[in-house]
Amino acid sequence: MNTQPLTQLEMSDEDIERAEQIARRLGYTQTAYTSTSALWGLFCLPDRPLQRKGCVIKTRELGLLFVQDEEDLLMVPR
């Protein structure tokens, strides 16, 4: 499977506000922005047992995206 690489960008204050709105719509209340880790963005921490962590990032190609890594996706109870 071929995927297009994405270019991550640091968020402006306005982007962070929009990312917080996305997080709230997805049911997250615990968030933290960081631009110092391997993934720059608004980290969303689980508020309830079945909720997975994720991150809202900004990309040049697609704008703001909510992403989860493979480890998070595999932790979902089946």
C-alpha positions, 0 to 999 in steps of 0.5 A, spaced: 500 500 500 502 506 497 501 512 502 503 520 500 508 522 505 505 528 510 509 534 512 507 536 519 507 544 521 507 547 527 500 550 529 499 557 530 494 560 536 488 559 532 490 552 529 490 550 537 483 553 538 481 549 532 484 543 534 481 544 541 474 544 538 476 538 534 478 534 540 471 536 544 467 534 538 471 527 539 469 527 546 476 529 549 477 534 555 484 532 557 489 535 552 496 538 551 499 542 546 507 540 544 511 542 539 517 538 542 516 531 541 516 527 534 509 528 533 507 536 534 500 537 536 494 537 541 495 530 544 488 528 546 488 523 553 483 518 554 477 520 559 474 513 559 476 506 559 474 505 551 477 511 549 484 511 545 489 517 546 490 520 539 493 527 537 490 533 532 496 535 528 497 540 522 499 538 515 501 542 509 497 537 505 491 536 509 490 541 514 488 539 521 488 531 522 486 527 528 491 521 528 492 515 532 498 510 532 498 503 530 499 501 537 493 505 540 489 502 534 491 495 536 489 496 544 481 496 542 478 491 545 474 486 540 
